């Protein structure tokens, strides 16, 4: 089952049909940046290739400007970085389900 790798995020792909999930970047520097932002210290020892193949971050952690298509929120820009965590998430999830 695919789950969001962000610490304290309980989103699961099978339960959240309106939320897209994104692979960690295959580039080691960008991958490390994502890990630091997502507070995924438990993944720091894993190779970027393993993270790319096996771990995902759900779309609620990305601002609209990080998407090529903010309405459907399923394609990230090349330099997208997850920046939304904690209390902001509930607001985003509510808005995603209102618009779909």
Backbone bond lengths (Angstrom), bond angles and torsions (degrees), N, CA, C in turn:
res aa  C-N    CA-C-N  psi(-1)  N-CA   C-N-CA  omega(-1)  CA-C   N-CA-C  phi
1 X - - - 1.451 - - 1.528 108.61 -
2 X 1.314 116.54 131.33 1.461 121.35 179.02 1.515 110.06 -82.81
3 X 1.326 115.61 125.33 1.465 121.99 177.55 1.520 108.93 -124.56
4 X 1.305 116.70 160.82 1.460 121.88 176.87 1.527 108.75 -74.10
5 X 1.335 116.62 134.35 1.461 122.06 -177.39 1.531 113.51 -80.80
6 X 1.325 117.19 -8.65 1.464 120.46 -178.03 1.524 110.05 -67.97
7 X 1.320 114.14 134.64 1.464 120.40 179.67 1.527 109.81 -57.36
8 X 1.307 116.48 130.54 1.469 125.93 178.64 1.522 114.78 72.89
9 X 1.330 118.80 6.61 1.465 120.22 174.98 1.523 107.63 -94.38
10 X 1.307 116.33 126.93 1.461 121.42 -177.45 1.529 113.44 -101.23
11 X 1.318 118.38 10.39 1.462 120.04 -177.70 1.521 111.58 -66.46
12 X 1.331 114.44 135.89 1.464 122.89 178.58 1.523 108.02 -127.06
13 X 1.311 115.94 136.37 1.461 120.42 -175.61 1.528 112.22 -56.80
14 X 1.303 117.57 -38.96 1.466 120.39 -176.98 1.534 112.67 -69.54
15 X 1.332 117.04 -18.41 1.464 120.29 -177.63 1.524 113.60 -106.98
16 X 1.322 117.57 -9.31 1.466 121.38 -175.83 1.527 109.49 -125.11
17 X 1.286 116.55 80.30 1.470 122.15 -174.97 1.531 113.16 -66.11
18 X 1.329 118.98 -27.77 1.464 121.96 -176.32 1.527 113.47 -92.10
19 X 1.314 118.08 5.54 1.457 121.88 -178.28 1.527 109.33 -116.37
20 X 1.332 115.69 129.11 1.468 120.79 177.24 1.525 109.95 -85.07
21 X 1.331 115.18 155.00 1.466 122.12 178.60 1.520 108.53 -121.73
22 X 1.338 116.05 139.40 1.452 121.20 -173.49 1.520 111.37 -124.29
23 X 1.340 114.46 138.43 1.460 120.91 177.37 1.527 109.94 -67.54
24 X 1.329 115.46 151.93 1.455 119.31 169.27 1.529 107.30 -64.68
25 X 1.330 117.83 148.71 1.465 119.55 178.73 1.527 111.28 -61.54
26 X 1.319 116.50 146.95 1.466 120.12 178.10 1.534 110.80 -77.94
27 X 1.325 117.12 -21.99 1.467 121.52 176.62 1.533 109.27 -69.51
28 X 1.332 118.59 123.27 1.469 121.39 -175.60 1.537 114.63 -57.07
29 X 1.331 118.09 -38.42 1.471 120.04 -179.32 1.525 111.90 -69.03
30 X 1.319 116.60 -44.88 1.476 119.82 177.92 1.527 110.67 -67.62
31 X 1.324 116.59 -36.62 1.460 121.07 178.24 1.531 110.02 -61.38
32 X 1.314 116.60 -44.44 1.471 120.52 178.84 1.528 110.50 -63.26
33 X 1.316 116.77 -38.96 1.461 121.09 177.92 1.534 110.60 -60.65
34 X 1.325 116.52 -44.12 1.469 120.55 177.23 1.521 110.63 -62.15
35 X 1.327 116.85 -44.04 1.472 120.34 -179.01 1.526 110.96 -60.37
36 X 1.324 116.57 -43.91 1.460 120.27 179.81 1.521 111.33 -64.18
37 X 1.316 117.13 -44.16 1.473 120.90 179.35 1.524 111.44 -64.05
38 X 1.321 116.67 -38.75 1.466 122.11 -175.83 1.529 113.35 -83.62
39 X 1.328 117.20 -1.94 1.467 121.43 -178.49 1.524 111.41 57.23
40 X 1.309 115.54 45.76 1.461 121.07 -179.13 1.526 110.01 -104.71
41 X 1.328 115.66 57.25 1.459 121.05 -178.12 1.527 111.54 -57.17
42 X 1.316 116.78 -32.49 1.467 120.64 -179.49 1.533 112.36 -65.70
43 X 1.328 116.86 -13.68 1.460 120.48 179.42 1.532 112.99 -102.28
44 X 1.333 118.11 -4.46 1.466 121.32 -174.47 1.523 113.67 -58.33
45 X 1.307 117.97 -29.14 1.467 120.65 -178.32 1.530 112.59 -84.69
46 X 1.307 116.32 -5.77 1.467 119.52 -179.31 1.534 109.92 -85.74
47 X 1.307 115.48 144.87 1.457 122.65 178.16 1.532 109.82 -68.42
48 X 1.330 116.32 147.45 1.465 121.18 179.90 1.529 111.73 -57.25
49 X 1.323 117.33 -33.41 1.470 121.23 179.24 1.524 110.93 -63.88
50 X 1.325 116.60 -41.71 1.474 121.43 178.32 1.523 109.99 -65.77
51 X 1.324 116.83 -43.69 1.462 120.18 179.36 1.522 110.38 -62.74
52 X 1.319 117.07 -42.62 1.462 121.19 179.69 1.533 111.10 -60.36
53 X 1.308 116.29 -41.64 1.466 120.58 -177.34 1.524 113.70 -76.29
54 X 1.328 117.37 -33.34 1.468 119.73 -166.43 1.527 117.59 -118.52
55 X 1.315 119.04 -9.23 1.460 120.01 -174.55 1.523 111.05 -126.07
56 X 1.348 115.80 148.50 1.462 122.28 -178.47 1.531 110.31 -134.13
57 X 1.333 114.26 156.16 1.468 122.61 172.89 1.516 106.32 -120.84
58 X 1.321 117.16 130.01 1.467 119.59 -177.73 1.530 110.94 -77.08
59 X 1.320 114.87 156.52 1.453 122.77 -174.42 1.511 116.05 -63.72
60 X 1.318 119.00 -16.45 1.465 119.33 -179.05 1.524 112.28 -69.73
61 X 1.314 117.60 -11.97 1.461 121.15 -178.68 1.526 113.17 -91.82
62 X 1.340 116.78 5.09 1.460 121.17 -178.42 1.528 110.61 -117.55
63 X 1.325 116.55 135.93 1.461 121.80 176.00 1.531 109.24 -70.08
64 X 1.317 116.12 156.92 1.468 120.95 179.72 1.530 112.03 -54.06
65 X 1.325 116.91 -37.40 1.465 119.67 -177.42 1.530 112.81 -67.33
66 X 1.324 117.84 -12.44 1.457 122.24 178.33 1.536 111.97 -84.42
67 X 1.327 117.06 -4.98 1.465 121.62 -178.15 1.515 111.57 -104.40
68 X 1.322 115.84 142.66 1.458 120.93 172.75 1.518 110.20 -71.21
69 X 1.330 115.86 -27.27 1.462 122.32 -179.22 1.536 109.10 -134.96
70 X 1.347 117.56 85.40 1.470 120.84 -174.45 1.525 115.35 -58.49
71 X 1.326 118.55 -22.87 1.465 119.65 -179.51 1.523 112.41 -72.80
72 X 1.318 117.55 -46.03 1.468 119.18 180.00 1.529 112.42 -94.19
73 X 1.334 117.76 -15.84 1.468 123.17 173.77 1.524 112.99 50.39
74 X 1.340 117.06 48.06 1.463 118.45 -179.54 1.535 113.79 -126.53
75 X 1.350 117.96 6.51 1.464 121.61 176.71 1.520 109.16 -138.95
76 X 1.334 115.51 120.51 1.456 121.15 -178.91 1.521 111.58 -87.53
77 X 1.332 115.81 152.55 1.453 120.55 170.88 1.525 108.77 -70.26
78 X 1.317 116.76 164.19 1.465 121.37 -177.38 1.532 112.87 -62.61
79 X 1.319 117.41 -29.76 1.466 120.21 -177.52 1.531 112.92 -107.24
80 X 1.310 117.13 21.12 1.470 121.00 -178.56 1.524 111.47 -63.56
81 X 1.328 114.11 140.60 1.461 121.90 177.82 1.521 106.80 -138.00
82 X 1.328 118.15 135.14 1.472 119.46 176.92 1.526 110.30 -66.96
83 X 1.336 116.09 131.56 1.466 120.49 -177.62 1.525 113.68 -133.81
84 X 1.310 117.85 -3.65 1.476 120.45 -175.81 1.521 109.32 -106.62
85 X 1.321 114.96 120.15 1.458 121.27 -178.55 1.526 109.24 -141.63
86 X 1.285 117.42 166.50 1.476 126.29 176.88 1.518 113.37 60.24
87 X 1.326 118.31 -129.49 1.454 123.37 -172.02 1.509 114.71 -62.33
88 X 1.325 118.25 -26.32 1.465 121.30 179.62 1.522 111.22 -65.15
89 X 1.319 117.37 -26.27 1.464 121.71 -174.60 1.518 111.43 -63.78
90 X 1.316 117.60 -45.27 1.461 120.84 -178.69 1.521 110.60 -57.86
91 X 1.320 116.74 -43.72 1.464 121.32 178.78 1.527 110.90 -60.32
92 X 1.313 118.00 -44.31 1.469 122.45 -179.08 1.532 110.41 -65.37
93 X 1.330 117.17 -46.11 1.470 120.55 -178.82 1.522 110.39 -60.32
94 X 1.318 117.17 -43.79 1.464 121.02 179.72 1.527 109.54 -60.04
95 X 1.335 117.82 -44.45 1.461 121.04 -179.59 1.521 112.84 -67.54
96 X 1.313 118.08 -35.31 1.464 120.93 178.59 1.527 109.77 -62.62
97 X 1.328 116.58 -44.64 1.469 119.23 -177.86 1.516 111.86 -74.06
98 X 1.331 119.05 -24.38 1.463 121.14 177.03 1.517 111.28 -70.23
99 X 1.346 117.32 -34.29 1.460 120.95 -174.32 1.516 113.32 -88.73
100 X 1.310 119.30 -10.30 1.468 120.78 -176.74 1.507 111.73 -97.90
